Amino acid sequence: MKPTDNNDAKGAPIFDKKLSRREMLRLTGASGLGLLLGGSSVGGILAAREATGRAASAPQVSSADVIPFYGSHQAGILTPAQNFLCFAAFDLTTTRLADVQKLLQSWTAAAAALTSGSLIGSANDNPNLPPTDTGEADGLTPSKCTLTFGVGPAMFDGRFGLAAKRPSTLADLPPFAGDSLEPQWCGGDLCVQACADDMQVAFHAIRNLARIARGTAVLRWTQEGFQRTGNADPKGGTPRNLLGFKDGTGNPDVTDDAEMREVVWCGSESPAWMQGGTYMAVRRVRLRIEVWDRSTLSDQEATFGRHRQSGAPIGATDEFAKLNLEAADAEGKPVIPPDSHSALAHGDGTVKMLRRSYSFSSGMDLTTGQLDAGLLFISFQKDLVKQFVSIQKRLSKNDRLNEYMVHTGSAVFACFPGVREGGYIGETLLG
């Protein structure tokens, strides 16, 4: 018999021979290719295997391009908003808690690589295996990429034995006046918020995390978003929404640790596994841009309660001037309409939340011929009921802005506390 040559397919090492589909499935088990890419034993071999081809091209990365993934709190919450967003909600397809743990462990390792500008796994050039990374971010800087993870209320529905650990504030939002929610934009067992100063970097992150999740979770819905870029606004002013007004002027000061503990971060009032985390509210808001564009400037400013150009409250010149809801004009009428968006969102000023929203444009509504564009509203708070729900109830009933928008999507998530090196995201909940 002819001796087996090292280059012969039958005698070649497993990673140097061409694998049939049947052999691939046999290696990866019932979950198929997803495990190969998601940190299973075979995936671990792939990651550890010495690359025989070229190494991944490494761009020059400055410290300003990298936002650390590990820390006491998750990044992407107090982080100054990057230029682009790719948001994804997932549904779990497993009922085994061990599978969820394994997924979050794999996501943690991948997130640490993605946010540092590295490719996932080895730079595998083997023509007989799928690459461990999809490659579209190869050669790109991390672009301040952050990945923020959370779990939805459905995670505590009994499938995983976690019902007793559900925080009382974590529940699907109640119906609000004027809601027109569409199921394809609502809910989710898990969420990932990917933000970066480059859309391809953010998309690459979600694509690869979804790839890793195969066999354990599937995408439920996704939404991309944008703001003005740093190049377009070097001064870093408050971004404007698609209605032309500044969005986020009234946010609390993210540099004030005491205020963040009061508004954003969960403390001793929360379950132990959520301390250092926060709750996220997400609302997909479609704007009736064509109607808005036909309204007068005075009507637009009365709707927001602010001047469009400066962002200042009506009657003031400084964008960050305090709202004076008691001020009246010569006829005794309030200078800032009580039903304006700013007045209702502010209330008595005692209830705050941190808004971190992005505009979106998803093409055209084929039924109406109008733009499908709007705002992916995202807020962070330590108590969904006391903060987001109480404010949204006021807005949904009386806000002048309701004439120009409709809420089509809704979801809430508990965003875990940060993770230390050697641990994994969600470890405080799953153990």
C-alpha positions, 0 to 999 in steps of 0.5 A, spaced: 500 500 500 502 506 498 504 510 504 500 516 506 503 522 504 502 528 509 498 532 503 494 526 502 486 528 504 486 521 508 492 523 512 492 530 513 490 533 519 483 535 520 484 542 519 488 541 513 483 536 509 477 538 505 470 536 510 464 534 507 458 537 510 456 530 513 463 531 516 462 538 518 455 536 522 458 530 525 464 535 528 460 540 530 454 536 533 446 537 533 447 545 533 451 545 526 456 550 524 453 555 530 457 551 535 463 551 531 463 559 531 461 560 538 466 557 542 465 550 543 470 545 543 471 545 536 471 552 536 476 553 541 481 548 537 480 553 531 481 559 536 487 556 539 490 553 532 496 556 530 494 560 523 498 557 517 496 563 513 497 571 513 495 574 520 489 579 520 491 586 518 492 590 524 491 597 523 494 603 527 490 603 533 490 609 538 487 609 545 482 614 543 479 609 538 478 604 544 473 604 549 475 598 554 469 592 554 471 590 562 469 595 568 464 596 573 459 598 569 458 596 561 460 601 556 455 604 551 451 607 557 455 613 560 459 613 554 458 619 549 454 617 543 458 614 537 456 616 530 452 610 529 448 604 532 446 597 530 441 594 535 439 587 535 434 583 540 434 576 540 430 570 542 432 564 545 431 557 542 433 553 547 430 551 554 437 549 557 440 555 562 447 552 561 446 553 553 445 561 555 451 561 560 455 558 554 452 563 549 454 569 554 461 566 555 462 566 548 459 573 547 464 576 552 470 573 549 468 576 542 466 582 545 472 583 548 476 582 541 471 586 537 471 592 542 479 592 541 479 592 534 481 584 533 478 579 529 474 573 532 478 567 533 484 566 529 486 569 522 484 562 519 486 562 511 484 554 511 480 554 504 476 548 507 473 551 513 469 557 514 473 563 517 472 564 524 470 572 523 466 574 517 472 579 515 468 586 513 472 590 519 479 587 517 483 593 517 479 597 521 480 601 527 475 599 533 472 606 532 470 607 539 466 600 539 461 599 545 457 593 546 452 593 551 448 587 553 441 586 557 435 581 558 428 582 557 422 580 562 421 574 558 427 571 560 424 570 567 418 566 564 420 560 567 424 556 562 430 557 565 428 557 573 429 564 574 422 567 575 424 568 583 430 573 580 426 578 576 426 585 579 419 588 580 420 594 575 422 589 569 416 588 566 413 589 559 411 596 558 403 598 559 399 600 553 400 608 552 395 612 548 397 613 541 401 606 541 401 603 534 405 597 536 408 592 531 410 585 533 416 585 529 419 591 533 417 589 540 420 585 545 426 580 546 429 575 550 436 578 549 439 585 546 445 587 544 446 595 543 453 596 538 455 603 537 461 605 533 464 611 530 463 607 523 457 603 521 461 597 518 464 596 525 457 596 528 454 592 523 460 587 523 459 586 531 452 584 531 453 580 525 458 576 528 454 575 535 448 573 531 453 568 528 455 565 534 448 565 537 446 560 532 443 554 535 442 558 541 438 564 539 435 567 533 435 575 531 428 577 533 429 584 530 434 589 528 435 597 527 440 601 525 441 608 527 445 614 526 447 621 529 451 627 526 458 625 525 464 628 529 467 630 522 461 634 521 460 637 528 467 638 531 465 641 537 460 636 539 454 639 540 447 636 542 445 632 536 439 634 532 433 629 531 430 628 524 425 634 525 431 639 526 431 640 533 436 638 538 435 632 542 438 630 549 439 637 552 435 636 558 440 630 560 443 629 567 450 630 567 454 623 566 460 626 569 457 627 576 457 620 579 452 622 585 447 624 580 448 617 576 447 613 582 441 617 583 438 616 576 442 611 572 445 605 576 442 600 580 444 600 588 442 596 594 434 597 592 435 592 587 437 585 587 444 583 588 445 581 581 443 588 578 447 592 582 451 596 578 447 595 572 441 599 569 434 598 565 434 600 558 427 602 555 427 602 547 421 605 543 421 605 535 418 612 534 416 613 526 416 620 525 411 623 520 416 627 517 412 630 511 406 633 515 412 636 520 415 639 514 408 643 512 408 646 519 410 653 521 417 654 525 412 658 530 408 651 531 414 647 531 417 651 536 411 651 540 411 643 539 418 642 542 418 648 547 424 650 544 427 655 539 430 650 533 436 654 532 439 655 539 435 649 542 434 654 548 427 654 551 422 659 548 424 666 551 431 664 553 438 664 549 442 659 552 441 652 550 442 649 557 438 655 561 433 652 566 426 651 563 422 657 566 415 654 566 412 660 570 414 665 565 408 668 562 407 673 556 404 680 556 397 677 555 398 672 561 399 666 557 405 661 558 411 663 554 413 655 554 406 651 552 404 647 558 403 641 552 410 642 549 414 636 549 419 639 553 414 642 559 411 635 559 418 631 559 421 636 564 414 635 569 416 638 576 424 636 574 424 631 580 424 625 575 430 624 570 432 619 565 438 618 561 436 619 553 441 616 548 437 616 542 439 615 534 435 617 528 433 612 523 431 611 516 429 605 513 427 606 506 420 608 504 413 605 506 411 602 500 403 603 502 404 610 503 410 612 499 412 616 505 419 615 508 420 610 514 424 614 518 424 616 525 427 615 532 430 609 536 429 612 543 433 609 548 433 611 555 437 608 561 434 609 568 434 605 575 427 604 575 423 603 569 416 604 572 418 610 577 422 614 571 420 612 564 413 609 565 411 616 569 414 620 564 411 617 558 404 617 561 404 624 561 407 625 554 402 620 551 396 623 553 398 631 552 404 632 548 403 636 542 409 632 538 404 626 538 401 629 532 407 628 528 409 621 531 407 614 532 410 609 536 411 602 532 416 598 537 417 597 544 422 593 549 425 593 555 431 590 558 435 589 564 442 591 562 447 587 567 453 590 571 460 590 568 464 584 567 471 583 570 476 580 566 476 572 567 468 573 568 463 573 563 457 578 562 451 576 566 455 572 570 451 575 576 445 573 574 446 566 571 452 564 576 
